[in-house]
Amino acid sequence: MPLIDYIPAHTHIGFMKLRRFSFPFSAAMSVFAVVLFMTVGFNLGIDFRGGTLIEAQTSQASADVGALREHLIDIEIGDVQIQEFGSPRDVLIRLGQVGETEQAQQTIVNEVKAALGSDYTIRRVESVGPSVSSELVRQSILAMVLGAVAVLGYLWFRFEWQFAVGAIVTTVHDIFVTLMIYSLLGIDFDLTSIAAILTIMGYSLNDTVVVYDRIREMLRRYKKLPLPELLDTAVNATFSRTIIVSTTTFFATLALYFFGGEVLRGFSLAMTVGVVIGTYSTICVAAPILIHLGLRSRAAEPKEEAKAPVKPGPEDVLDVEEAAEFIEAEETVEGKSAPAPAPKSTAKSSTQGGKSSTQGGKGGGKGGSRGGKRRG
């Protein structure tokens, strides 16, 4: 037994009763996320939009973002976005797509370097052409769709269809909430964001499958237990494991957010939010939704061929102790009354001997009766 037990091993929380609140809350977040997608949109990075990104550092105590923006606008290089990046000395310059060739884009980059002068040191330059960015968009969407289809097929094959649909709904819920954070906070949405979403998909599905596996096991064991009580028991059985794993991952992603640098800030924030939302959805969405999908305890029973009706035994009528005593007494009586099996030859000879003795007995009986009559 551990010295300090922070999370009880056996909890008795009525999670299924909380679905009255968790379902409307999750639906409201999903609708709000869709509204944000349609109105605000995403702050697409150069991976999906195309263009050039320049990271520069000034030699002074802090960079004057306003003066630098006016200076770059004066040289007429097109769409320019400047923002602080990490420390006050670092700035991030985004240039829109100018021209259709890499040579034209490189010319704009050289003009920006010349405009920065000796006060700034160029630390990083990234350029993505329009054809590459559109290809990355298609590949990213394809990766997420194929991942969802593969998960749906696997869960449909291993579990019942209700589990597969529940896992997909839970995963889509987690993805929508994570994308809502990107849209709400204006975080750069680039390839690292796609990596974060795919990671959240795997993490959320892992937690969901662990709970679903316990539910399937209990469906086979407790066939007469009401489904809400069975789901509560299964979720409580895995509750301590879910909380411990989620807490460990949460602190790891939180450390990555604070100490991973500005480049990984968006990825680590998405992972942190995804861990929290994934844990919530596993407990409050994935399990309760099985009730509304029509899952019953009989779904786990193996299909058997139709058989003749069986009469109820003593265990179906009497109590457990009475049925055990009845069966034991019945076995004792059968053991005493049942003759021991004999060989075939012995059985035949004994049968013939029995017949002759019977006949002899009959003859003796007749003779005795006649003698009695004569004497009388």
N, C-alpha and C positions, 0 to 999 in steps of 0.2 A: 504494500500500500504506500503511495507517495506521501512524503512529509507534508506537502502543501497541495491541496486539491482545489485548484482554481475553478475548474469546470466539472460539475458532477458527472459521473459516468452514466447514471441513470436519471433521466429527467422525465417529467410527466406534464408536458406543455400541450395545450389543445391548439395545435397549429391549424387544424381544419376549421375551427370556429373563426379564425382570423381572416379567412378568405373573403368574408363580407367587407373587409376593409382593404385587404391587399389587392384584390382584383380591380376595384375602382381606382385605386392609387396607381397601379401599373398601367391601366388603360388611359388614365389622364396623362401620365408621363409620355406614353407612346404617341397620343394625339398631339401633345405639345411639341414633341420632337418633330413630327411630320409638318406641323405648322412652321416651325423654325426652318426646316429644310426648304419649304416653298417660299418663304418670305426673306429670311436672312441669308440662307445659303451657307457655303463653306469658304474659308480663306484658303483657296487652293495654292499649294506651293508650286515651285517651278517644275517639279516632276510631272504635274498634270497640266499646268498652264503653259509651260514653255517660257523661256527667257534666261536671264542671267542673275546670279546671286553673288554679291561681293561682300565679304566680311573684312572690315578695316579697323585698325586701332590707332588712336591718336597718341601723340607724344605728350600731350598736355594732361592736366588732372582730370578733365572731363571733355567729352565731345559736344560741340555746339550743333545740335541736330537741326535747328531752325536755319542757321546761317549756311550749313552745308546743303540743305534742301534748296534754298534760294539760288545758291551757286550752281548746283547741277541743273536746275530748271532753266537757268539763263543760257546754257550751252545747247538747249533744245535736243535732247537725246530721247524724247518720248516719255512714256510712262515711267515714273521714278517713285519708289517708296523707300523711306528711310526710317529706321527705328533703332532704339537702343537694344543691345544684345549682350546680356550678361552684365559685365561691369560697366560703370559710367564711361570708360574709355573706348568701349567697343561699339561699333555701329554696324548695322546690316542694311545693305543697299540692294534693292530689287529693281531690276530693269525689265520692262516688258519685251515681248518678242518684236525685234526690229529686223526686217528683211527676211528672206527665205533661205539664206545661205549662212554657213558658219563664219565666213569671212566678214560679212556685214556685221554680224554680232560681235566679232572680235574687234572690229574697228570702234564700236561703241564702248567696249570695255577699255580700250586704250585711251579713249577720250576721258573716261571717268577717272582713270589712274592719273592722267595728266592734270585733271582738275583738282584732285585731292592734294597734289603737291607732296612736298617732303614732310608735311606735318602728320601724314597718315601712312601707316604700313599695311600693305595688303596681306592678309593672312589666308584667305581662301577665296577661290573663284569657281563657281559651278555654272555650267551652261547646258541647257536642254533645248533641242530644236522642236518645232511643232509636230513633226512626224513621230519623234520619239515620245513626246508627251501623250499624244493620242493613243499610241500603242500601249503605253503604260496604263492608261485608263482602262482600255479593253482587257488587258491581262489581269488587272486588279479585280475588276468586276467578275471576270471569269473564275478567278481563284476563289472568291467568296461563294459564288453560286455552286461551283463544283464541290467545295467543301461541305456546303449545306446538303447537297444531294447525296453525297457519300455517307454522311452521318445519318440521314433519313433512311437510306437503304440498309445500313448496318443495324440500326435499332429496330427496323421493321423485321429484319431477319432473325435477330436474337430475341426480341421481346414481341409483345402484341402491338398492333397498329396504334393503340391508344398511347403507348409509351413513346413511339416514334413521333407522333403528332405533338405530344406534350413537350418533348425535348426540342423540337424545331420552334415551337411557339416561345419557349423559354429563351432559346438562343437569339431569336429575332428581337425579343424584348431587350436583352442585354446589349445587342448591337445598336438598337435605336437610342437607348439611353446614353451609351458612350458617344455616339455621333451627335447627340444633343449637346453634350459638353463641348465638343469641338465647335459647333455652330454658335453656341451661346457665348463662349469666351473668345471666339475668333482665333483659335489656335491653328497654326499652319497644318494643313492637311496634305501630307506627302506620303512617300513610300513607307516611312517609319510608322505612320498612322495605320496603314494597311496591315503592317506586321503586328501592331498592337491589337487590332480588331481580330485578326486570325488567332492570335494568342489567347484573347479573351474567349473566343469561340471554343477553343480546346479546353480552357480551364473550366468554363461553365458547363460544358458537356461532361467533363470528367466528374464533377460534383453531382450532376444530375444522374449519370449512369450508376454511380455508387448508391444513391438513394433508391433508384429504380430496381437495382439488383436485390436490395434488401426487401423491397416491396414484393417483388416476384417470389422470393423465397418464403415470405410470410403468407402469400396467397396460397401456396401449396400446403403450408403447415396448418393454417387456421382457416378452414374453408367456410365455417359458419359464423365467423366474426364479422360484424358490420364493417363495411368498407371505410367509413370515416375513422373508426377506432383503429382499424388495421393500419391506415396511413399514418395516423398519429404515432402509433407504436413504432413503425418503421423509421419515421423521421427522427423521433427521439432516440432511437437506437444508434443512429449515425450523427446525432447532433454534436456530440463532443468532438468527433473526428473532423466534421465540417468546420467548426469554429477554430480548432487548433491550426488546421492547414490554412484557412483563410487569414487568420491573424498573422501567421508567419509570413505568408506571401505579401500581405498588406504592408508590414514593416519593411520588407525588402524593397518593394516598389516605392515606398515613401522615402527611404534612404537614397534610392536612385533619383528621385525627383529633386531632392535638396542638394545632392553632391554629384550628380551625374553630368552637370553642365547644361548649358542652354541648348545644345544640339539634341539632347535626349529629354528635354523638358516635356515636350508634347507626348512622346511615347510613354514616359513614366507616369504622367498625369492620367492618361487614358487607361493604363494598366491599374493604377490605384483605384480609380472609379469603377473599372470593370470587375475588380475583385470584390468590392463591396456589393455591387449590383448583382454579380453572379451568385454570391452567397445568399442574398435576399431572395432572388428568384428561385433558387434551388429549394429553399424551405417553404416559401409562401406562394409560389406559382406552379412549379413543376409537379409537386405532389397533389395539391388540391385540384388541379385541372383534370386529373384522372377521374374525379367524381362526375364532372360534367361531360366527360367523353364516353361515359357509359361503361366504365370498367367495373366488373363484378368479381367476387371471389371465385365463381365457377369458371372464369376465363382461364385459370391455371390448371384446372382438372384435366387429365388426359381423356381423350375421346374413346369411348368403349362401345362395342357392338351391343345391340339390343339383346337383352337376356330376359328369361322368364322371371316373373315377379317372385321375390324371395320373401318368405314369411319372417316376420320380426323375431329376432332371437331374444333370449332373456336379458341381454345387455341393453336392448332397446326399450324394455318394459320396466325392469327393476332398477334399483340403484346399483352403483358400482360394487359395493360390498356384497349385496344380496345376489347379484349376478355372478360374482366370483364364487360364492358359496354354492350356488345352484349348479354351476358348471363342474365344480370339483366333486360334488355329490353324484352328479350324473356320470362322470368318468369313473368313479369308484364302483357304481352299480354295474356299468357296462363291463368293467374289468373282471368282476366276480361272476357274472352270468355268461360271459362269452367263453365257450370251450376252447381248449388248446387245439390248434390245427394238427391233424394226423396225416401220415402218408397215405397215398391212394390204395396200395395193396392192403395195408392194415385196416383201412376203412372198409374195404370190400369184405375181407374175412370177418371182421367184427359184425358187419351187417348180416352176412350169411349165418354166423353163429347165433346172432340175435334171433333170426327167423326160426332156426332149428330149436333153439331153447324155448321160443314162444310156442312152437308146435308141440314140443315135448311137454311143456307146461299144460297146454290144453288137453293132451292125451292123459296125462297124469290126473288132471282134474276130473276128466270124465270117468276114468277107472275108479277113482276114489269115491265118486258119487254113486256108482253102480254097486260097489262093495258095501257102501252104507245102506243101500236099499235092501240088499240080500240079507244083511245081518238083522235088519229090522224085521 
